[in-house]
Amino acid sequence: YFSDVLALPIFKQEESSLPPDNENKILPFQYVLCAATSPAVKLHDETLTYLNQGQSYEIRMLDNRKLGELPEINGKLVKSIFRVVFHDRRLQYTEHQQLEGWRWNRPGDRILDIDIPMSVGIIDPRANPNQLNTVEFLWDPAKRTSVFIQVHCISTEFTMRKHGGEKGVPFRVQIDTFKENENGEYTEHLHSASCQIKVFKPKGADRKQKTDREKMEKRTPHEKEKYQPSYETTILTECSPWPEITYVNNSPSPGFNSSHNSFSLGEGNGSPNHQPEPPPPVTDNLLPTTTPQEAQQWLHRNRFSTFTRLFTNFSGADLLKLTRDDVIQICGPADGIRLFNALKGRMVRPRLTIYVCQESLQLREQQQQQQQQQQKHEDGDSNVYHAIYLEELTAVELTEKIAQLFSISPCQISQIYKQGPTGIHVLISDEMIQNFQEEACFILDTMKGNEVVRQMPFSK
């Protein structure tokens, strides 16, 4: 989520409140966004840079230290956290609701991604699935480092009234850099900088830049003096650290996860934040009479806690009315399919299903005589069969399932044979089970010796 709004960082428009000794200070690092600034920005205003949605833009991470400055980071890595945040105060105060709305409309998407194949010199890039607007990585200031970022939200997605032609809201790209403390945690702040951006649909930034340039060309020389020239790159300017940095979580965060660079599965897990494994899901079914409160409990029990807020007022009937496409759109492909199957009470399909019927030897002999007068399928119809579901497809598993079906101990079954050509008994192996046909029918004969079942011939 976007961070705490009560202690917002100081951006360029408020730089007068920065301590006076910062004015002429040489900063330890410099960050350069390789995208041109707009020519339609007045002389003393902050630069504004237009970006295309989803396009990869390079940010160069430059070591700007003087000789002997910060010697403690020589030969060591530093950690940088990138954020895309709101520029306007009005949106900063409602950013939680803004982001929730965006997440609802764009399930499974991120606001900020790293284009890893394009990037150079970054180590251990990470993106927390719960923080759609934040990425982080380690880097060595002594080596060339360039990170390519992609911003997937557009500025007009957060405008108040959408009737067409509205101006999009500006964002900020902010970078906070830290060094290791004595415990090896990256909590000691070194430097923060940010710049103002607007994000357009693909190719929209190029059109906007061209429009601004054409407007400036029509102005008189006197009017042009009031505006900044367009620079080929954007220098991020110093700002206060982002408020969250005092509470940086230094526990191992999940590995880089991006829906655009190959969405990671898993459930995730994806399941964010390396939390302890949840208990196995309860196999209770959701009913139409389930209240919203009971529906919330059902979501928690079945490992859908991430979506409880989205379904706050949903009763059982509301959830059961959702189609497969609905839940995939809301929850993303992986969790959406899982939730849909849970709502419909679908169990995992077994790898192999066979049917068995137990008969005594005497009854078996009588039926063999009757086969001369009746068709084979009629013989089968007079018997009751039981389904056996196999997952591992091994002889041990089959033995256990047969023992369970007929309420005996597996150790009472000495061997299992399949009746082959000319009545021979073939010992059942794992490989034979793996070649059983789906939904094959077998008649199970038992032969006892000293009151212990020694062998159980299978025959079709």
C-alpha positions as CSV (number, residue, x, y, z in Angstrom):
1,Y,0.0,0.0,0.0
2,F,1.0,3.6,-0.3
3,S,2.5,4.6,3.0
4,D,1.4,6.7,6.0
5,V,0.1,10.1,5.0
6,L,0.6,11.8,8.3
7,A,4.4,12.2,7.9
8,L,4.7,12.8,4.2
9,P,8.1,13.5,2.6
10,I,9.2,16.9,1.6
11,F,9.2,17.3,-2.1
12,K,10.8,20.0,-4.2
13,Q,7.9,22.4,-4.0
14,E,8.6,22.5,-0.2
15,E,12.3,22.5,-0.3
16,S,12.6,25.8,1.5
17,S,11.8,23.8,4.7
18,L,14.9,21.6,4.2
19,P,17.7,22.5,6.6
20,P,19.9,25.4,5.3
21,D,23.0,23.2,5.4
22,N,21.5,20.9,2.8
23,E,21.4,23.7,0.1
24,N,25.0,23.4,-0.9
25,K,25.7,19.8,0.2
26,I,27.1,17.4,-2.4
27,L,24.8,14.4,-2.3
28,P,26.3,10.9,-2.1
29,F,24.3,9.5,-4.9
30,Q,22.5,10.8,-8.0
31,Y,19.6,9.1,-9.8
32,V,19.0,9.9,-13.5
33,L,15.7,8.9,-15.2
34,C,16.4,8.5,-18.9
35,A,13.3,10.3,-20.2
36,A,12.9,13.9,-21.4
37,T,11.4,16.6,-19.2
38,S,8.4,18.6,-20.5
39,P,9.1,21.9,-22.2
40,A,5.8,23.4,-20.8
41,V,7.1,23.8,-17.2
42,K,7.6,27.3,-15.8
43,L,11.1,28.4,-14.8
44,H,10.9,28.0,-11.1
45,D,8.5,25.0,-11.0
46,E,9.6,21.4,-10.6
47,T,10.3,19.4,-13.7
48,L,7.6,17.1,-15.1
49,T,8.3,14.0,-17.1
50,Y,5.9,12.0,-19.3
51,L,6.0,8.2,-19.3
52,N,4.2,5.5,-21.3
53,Q,2.3,2.9,-19.4
54,G,4.2,-0.4,-19.2
55,Q,7.3,0.9,-21.1
56,S,10.7,0.2,-19.6
57,Y,12.6,3.3,-18.5
58,E,16.2,3.4,-17.4
59,I,17.2,5.0,-14.1
60,R,21.0,5.3,-13.7
61,M,22.3,4.9,-10.1
62,L,25.4,7.1,-9.9
63,D,28.0,7.2,-7.0
64,N,28.5,10.9,-6.4
65,R,30.7,10.7,-3.3
66,K,33.8,12.8,-2.8
67,L,37.1,11.1,-2.0
68,G,36.9,9.7,1.5
69,E,33.2,10.3,1.9
70,L,31.2,7.4,3.5
71,P,34.2,5.0,3.6
72,E,32.1,2.5,5.5
73,I,30.2,1.6,2.3
74,N,33.3,1.0,0.2
75,G,33.2,-2.6,-1.1
76,K,29.8,-3.1,0.3
77,L,26.3,-3.2,-1.1
78,V,23.5,-0.6,-0.4
79,K,19.8,-1.1,-0.7
80,S,17.5,1.1,-2.7
81,I,13.7,1.1,-2.4
82,F,11.7,2.5,-5.4
83,R,8.1,3.8,-4.9
84,V,5.5,5.3,-7.2
85,V,3.4,7.6,-5.0
86,F,0.8,10.4,-5.3
87,H,2.1,13.9,-5.8
88,D,-1.1,15.7,-4.7
89,R,-1.9,16.0,-1.0
90,R,-5.6,15.4,-1.6
91,L,-4.8,11.9,-3.0
92,Q,-2.2,11.2,-0.4
93,Y,-4.9,11.4,2.3
94,T,-7.1,8.9,0.4
95,E,-4.4,6.7,-1.1
96,H,-5.5,3.5,0.7
97,Q,-9.0,3.8,-0.9
98,Q,-7.4,4.8,-4.2
99,L,-5.2,1.8,-4.3
100,E,-7.9,-0.6,-3.2
101,G,-10.1,0.6,-6.1
102,W,-7.2,0.2,-8.5
103,R,-6.5,-3.4,-7.2
104,W,-10.2,-4.2,-7.7
105,N,-10.2,-3.0,-11.3
106,R,-6.8,-4.6,-12.1
107,P,-6.6,-7.9,-10.2
108,G,-3.2,-9.5,-10.4
109,D,-1.5,-6.4,-11.8
110,R,1.2,-4.3,-10.1
111,I,1.7,-0.5,-10.2
112,L,5.5,-0.7,-10.3
113,D,7.7,-3.5,-11.8
114,I,11.4,-4.0,-12.5
115,D,12.4,-5.1,-16.0
116,I,15.0,-7.5,-14.8
117,P,16.5,-8.7,-18.1
118,M,17.2,-5.0,-19.1
119,S,18.6,-4.0,-15.8
120,V,22.4,-4.0,-15.0
121,G,24.1,-4.4,-11.7
122,I,21.1,-5.0,-9.5
123,I,21.2,-7.8,-6.9
124,D,18.3,-9.7,-5.3
125,P,15.4,-7.6,-6.8
126,R,12.2,-8.0,-4.7
127,A,8.6,-7.0,-5.0
128,N,6.2,-7.6,-2.2
129,P,2.8,-8.7,-3.5
130,N,1.1,-6.6,-0.9
131,Q,2.9,-3.4,-1.9
132,L,2.0,-2.9,-5.5
133,N,3.8,0.4,-5.8
134,T,7.2,-0.6,-4.3
135,V,10.2,-2.6,-5.4
136,E,13.7,-2.9,-3.9
137,F,17.1,-4.3,-4.7
138,L,20.8,-4.2,-3.6
139,W,23.6,-2.6,-5.6
140,D,27.3,-1.8,-5.4
141,P,28.0,1.9,-5.8
142,A,31.5,1.1,-7.2
143,K,29.9,-0.7,-10.2
144,R,27.8,0.4,-13.0
145,T,24.1,0.1,-12.0
146,S,21.0,0.8,-14.2
147,V,17.6,-0.3,-13.3
148,F,14.7,-0.3,-15.8
149,I,11.3,0.3,-14.3
150,Q,7.8,0.0,-15.6
151,V,4.8,1.9,-14.3
152,H,1.5,0.2,-15.1
153,C,-1.1,2.7,-13.7
154,I,-2.0,5.8,-15.8
155,S,-2.6,9.2,-14.4
156,T,-6.3,9.4,-15.5
157,E,-7.2,6.3,-13.5
158,F,-7.2,8.5,-10.4
159,T,-9.1,11.6,-11.6
160,M,-12.2,12.5,-9.7
161,R,-14.6,13.0,-12.6
162,K,-14.2,10.9,-15.7
163,H,-16.1,12.5,-18.6
164,G,-13.3,12.4,-21.1
165,G,-10.4,14.9,-21.6
166,E,-9.6,15.2,-17.9
167,K,-6.0,16.0,-16.9
168,G,-4.3,13.1,-15.3
169,V,-3.0,13.3,-11.8
170,P,0.8,13.5,-11.3
171,F,2.8,10.8,-9.5
172,R,6.2,10.8,-8.0
173,V,9.0,8.3,-8.4
174,Q,10.9,8.2,-5.1
175,I,14.1,6.4,-4.3
176,D,15.4,5.8,-0.7
177,T,18.8,4.3,-0.2
178,F,20.2,2.6,2.9
179,K,23.4,1.1,4.2
180,E,23.8,-1.9,6.5
181,N,23.8,-1.4,10.3
182,E,25.9,-3.5,12.6
183,N,23.4,-6.3,12.5
184,G,23.6,-6.6,8.7
185,E,20.1,-4.9,8.2
186,Y,19.6,-2.2,5.7
187,T,18.1,0.5,8.0
188,E,20.6,3.4,8.1
189,H,19.3,6.0,5.7
190,L,21.8,7.5,3.2
191,H,19.9,9.4,0.6
192,S,16.4,10.1,-0.9
193,A,15.4,11.7,-4.1
194,S,12.3,12.0,-6.3
195,C,10.8,13.4,-9.5
196,Q,7.4,14.3,-10.8
197,I,5.9,12.1,-13.5
198,K,2.6,11.6,-15.5
199,V,1.8,8.3,-17.0
200,F,-0.1,7.9,-20.3
201,K,-1.5,5.0,-22.3
202,P,1.1,3.5,-24.7
203,K,2.6,6.2,-27.0
204,G,0.5,8.9,-25.2
205,A,3.6,10.3,-23.5
206,D,5.2,10.8,-26.9
207,R,2.2,12.6,-28.3
208,K,1.9,14.8,-25.2
209,Q,5.6,15.7,-25.4
210,K,5.2,16.7,-29.1
211,T,2.1,18.8,-28.3
212,D,3.9,20.7,-25.5
213,R,6.9,21.3,-27.9
214,E,4.6,22.6,-30.6
215,K,2.8,24.9,-28.2
216,M,6.2,26.3,-27.0
217,E,7.3,26.9,-30.6
218,K,4.3,29.2,-31.1
219,R,5.2,31.4,-28.1
220,T,7.1,34.6,-28.5
221,P,10.8,34.7,-27.4
222,H,9.7,36.8,-24.3
223,E,7.1,34.2,-23.3
224,K,9.6,31.3,-23.8
225,E,12.0,32.9,-21.3
226,K,9.4,32.1,-18.5
227,Y,9.7,28.3,-19.3
228,Q,12.4,25.7,-18.7
229,P,14.0,24.0,-21.7
230,S,13.3,20.3,-22.2
231,Y,16.2,18.2,-20.9
232,E,17.0,14.8,-22.4
233,T,17.1,13.2,-18.9
234,T,15.4,13.9,-15.6
235,I,17.5,14.4,-12.5
236,L,15.8,13.2,-9.3
237,T,16.0,15.9,-6.7
238,E,16.7,15.4,-3.0
239,C,13.7,15.0,-0.7
240,S,13.0,13.7,2.8
241,P,13.0,10.0,3.4
242,W,9.7,8.2,2.9
243,P,8.0,7.8,6.3
244,E,7.9,4.0,6.2
245,I,11.7,3.8,6.3
246,T,11.9,4.1,10.0
247,Y,9.9,0.8,10.2
248,V,11.6,-1.0,7.4
249,N,10.8,-4.7,7.7
250,N,14.1,-6.6,7.4
251,S,12.8,-10.1,7.5
252,P,13.4,-11.9,4.3
253,S,10.9,-10.6,1.8
254,P,9.5,-12.7,-1.0
255,G,11.5,-13.0,-4.2
256,F,10.8,-10.8,-7.2
257,N,7.2,-11.4,-8.3
258,S,5.8,-9.7,-11.3
259,S,2.6,-10.4,-13.2
260,H,4.2,-9.0,-16.3
261,N,7.5,-10.8,-16.2
262,S,6.0,-14.0,-15.7
263,F,3.6,-14.0,-13.1
264,S,4.5,-16.0,-10.4
265,L,2.2,-18.7,-9.3
266,G,1.7,-19.8,-6.4
267,E,-0.8,-19.3,-5.0
268,G,1.7,-17.9,-4.5
269,N,1.8,-18.5,-3.2
270,G,2.4,-16.2,-3.9
271,S,1.3,-16.0,-0.6
272,P,2.9,-12.8,0.4
273,N,5.3,-12.0,3.2
274,H,6.6,-15.6,3.9
275,Q,4.0,-16.0,6.6
276,P,3.7,-19.4,8.3
277,E,1.9,-22.1,6.4
278,P,-1.8,-21.8,6.9
279,P,-3.7,-24.8,8.2
280,P,-5.2,-27.1,5.6
281,P,-8.5,-25.9,4.3
282,V,-11.7,-27.1,5.9
283,T,-13.8,-29.0,3.4
284,D,-17.0,-27.4,4.5
285,N,-19.2,-26.1,1.7
286,L,-20.6,-22.6,1.5
287,L,-24.4,-22.5,1.7
288,P,-26.8,-19.9,0.2
289,T,-28.0,-19.2,3.8
290,T,-24.5,-18.3,5.0
291,T,-24.4,-14.8,6.5
292,P,-21.8,-12.2,5.5
293,Q,-20.0,-12.8,8.9
294,E,-20.0,-16.6,8.3
295,A,-18.8,-16.1,4.8
296,Q,-15.8,-14.1,6.1
297,Q,-15.0,-17.0,8.4
298,W,-15.3,-19.5,5.5
299,L,-12.9,-17.4,3.4
300,H,-10.3,-17.4,6.3
301,R,-10.7,-21.2,6.9
302,N,-10.1,-21.9,3.2
303,R,-7.0,-19.7,2.8
304,F,-8.7,-16.7,1.1
305,S,-7.9,-14.2,3.9
306,T,-6.4,-11.8,1.3
307,F,-9.8,-11.3,-0.3
308,T,-11.9,-10.9,2.9
309,R,-11.9,-7.1,2.6
310,L,-13.1,-7.3,-1.0
311,F,-16.0,-9.6,0.0
312,T,-16.9,-7.8,3.3
313,N,-20.6,-7.6,2.7
314,F,-21.0,-10.7,0.6
315,S,-23.3,-13.4,1.9
316,G,-23.1,-17.1,0.9
317,A,-25.7,-16.5,-1.8
318,D,-23.8,-13.5,-3.2
319,L,-20.6,-15.5,-3.5
320,L,-22.3,-18.5,-5.0
321,K,-23.8,-16.3,-7.7
322,L,-20.3,-15.3,-8.9
323,T,-19.3,-16.9,-12.2
324,R,-15.9,-18.3,-13.0
325,D,-15.0,-15.2,-15.0
326,D,-16.2,-13.0,-12.1
327,V,-13.9,-14.6,-9.5
328,I,-10.9,-14.7,-11.9
329,Q,-11.3,-11.0,-12.7
330,I,-11.6,-10.1,-9.0
331,C,-8.9,-12.5,-7.6
332,G,-6.6,-13.1,-10.5
333,P,-6.2,-16.4,-12.4
334,A,-4.5,-18.6,-9.8
335,D,-6.6,-17.7,-6.7
336,G,-9.7,-17.1,-8.8
337,I,-9.8,-20.7,-10.1
338,R,-9.1,-21.9,-6.6
339,L,-11.9,-19.9,-5.1
340,F,-14.3,-20.9,-7.8
341,N,-13.6,-24.6,-7.2
342,A,-14.0,-24.1,-3.4
343,L,-17.3,-22.3,-3.9
344,K,-18.6,-25.1,-6.1
345,G,-17.3,-27.7,-3.6
346,R,-15.1,-29.4,-6.3
347,M,-12.7,-32.0,-5.1
348,V,-9.4,-32.8,-6.7
349,R,-9.9,-35.4,-9.5
350,P,-8.0,-38.7,-8.7
351,R,-5.3,-39.9,-11.1
352,L,-7.0,-43.3,-11.5
353,T,-10.4,-44.7,-10.6
354,I,-11.1,-48.4,-10.7
355,Y,-14.2,-50.4,-9.5
356,V,-14.0,-53.7,-7.5
357,C,-16.5,-56.3,-6.5
358,Q,-15.8,-58.9,-3.8
359,E,-17.1,-62.4,-4.3
360,S,-16.6,-65.8,-2.8
361,L,-14.9,-68.6,-4.7
362,Q,-18.2,-70.6,-4.8
363,L,-20.1,-67.7,-6.2
364,R,-17.4,-67.1,-8.7
365,E,-17.6,-70.8,-10.0
366,Q,-21.3,-70.5,-10.4
367,Q,-21.0,-67.3,-12.4
368,Q,-18.4,-68.9,-14.7
369,Q,-20.9,-71.6,-15.5
370,Q,-23.6,-69.0,-16.2
371,Q,-21.3,-67.1,-18.6
372,Q,-21.9,-69.9,-21.1
373,Q,-25.6,-68.9,-21.3
374,Q,-25.5,-65.1,-20.5
375,Q,-23.5,-62.2,-21.9
376,K,-20.6,-61.0,-19.9
377,H,-22.0,-57.5,-19.2
378,E,-25.2,-59.0,-17.8
379,D,-23.1,-61.0,-15.3
380,G,-21.4,-57.8,-14.2
381,D,-24.7,-56.0,-13.7
382,S,-25.8,-58.4,-11.0
383,N,-23.0,-57.4,-8.7
384,V,-22.3,-54.3,-6.5
385,Y,-19.0,-52.5,-7.2
386,H,-17.1,-50.1,-5.0
387,A,-14.9,-47.3,-6.4
388,I,-11.3,-47.1,-5.4
389,Y,-9.4,-43.8,-6.1
390,L,-5.7,-44.0,-6.6
391,E,-3.2,-41.0,-6.5
392,E,0.2,-42.7,-6.1
393,L,-0.5,-45.6,-8.5
394,T,1.5,-48.1,-6.4
395,A,0.8,-51.6,-5.2
396,V,1.2,-50.4,-1.6
397,E,-1.5,-47.8,-2.1
398,L,-3.8,-50.3,-3.7
399,T,-3.3,-52.7,-0.8
400,E,-4.2,-50.0,1.7
401,K,-7.3,-48.9,-0.2
402,I,-8.6,-52.5,-0.6
403,A,-7.9,-53.2,3.2
404,Q,-9.8,-49.9,4.0
405,L,-12.7,-50.8,1.8
406,F,-13.2,-54.2,3.3
407,S,-12.3,-53.2,6.9
408,I,-9.3,-55.4,7.3
409,S,-5.7,-54.6,8.2
410,P,-3.3,-54.2,5.2
411,C,-0.9,-56.7,6.8
412,Q,-3.5,-59.4,6.3
413,I,-3.1,-59.1,2.6
414,S,-0.1,-61.1,1.5
415,Q,-0.1,-60.5,-2.2
416,I,-2.4,-59.2,-4.9
417,Y,-2.5,-60.9,-8.3
418,K,-4.3,-60.1,-11.5
419,Q,-5.7,-63.0,-13.5
420,G,-4.0,-63.2,-16.8
421,P,-4.4,-65.3,-20.0
422,T,-5.4,-68.9,-19.5
423,G,-6.1,-68.1,-15.8
424,I,-2.5,-67.5,-14.7
425,H,-1.9,-65.3,-11.7
426,V,0.3,-62.2,-12.4
427,L,1.7,-60.4,-9.4
428,I,0.5,-56.8,-9.4
429,S,3.3,-54.2,-9.5
430,D,3.5,-50.4,-9.6
431,E,4.0,-50.5,-13.3
432,M,1.0,-52.7,-13.9
433,I,-1.2,-50.3,-11.9
434,Q,0.1,-47.4,-13.9
435,N,-1.2,-49.1,-17.0
436,F,-4.7,-49.9,-15.7
437,Q,-7.4,-48.3,-17.8
438,E,-9.5,-45.6,-16.3
439,E,-12.7,-46.9,-14.6
440,A,-11.7,-50.6,-15.2
441,C,-13.9,-53.1,-13.4
442,F,-12.4,-56.0,-11.4
443,I,-13.9,-58.9,-9.4
444,L,-12.0,-59.6,-6.2
445,D,-11.6,-63.2,-5.0
446,T,-10.1,-64.0,-1.6
447,M,-8.3,-67.2,-0.6
448,K,-7.7,-67.8,3.1
449,G,-5.1,-69.9,4.8
450,N,-4.9,-70.3,8.5
451,E,-7.5,-67.6,8.8
452,V,-5.2,-65.1,7.1
453,V,-5.8,-63.7,3.7
454,R,-2.7,-64.7,1.7
455,Q,-3.6,-63.6,-1.8
456,M,-6.3,-61.7,-3.6
457,P,-6.6,-62.5,-7.3
458,F,-8.0,-59.7,-9.5
459,S,-10.0,-60.6,-12.6
460,K,-12.0,-58.5,-15.0
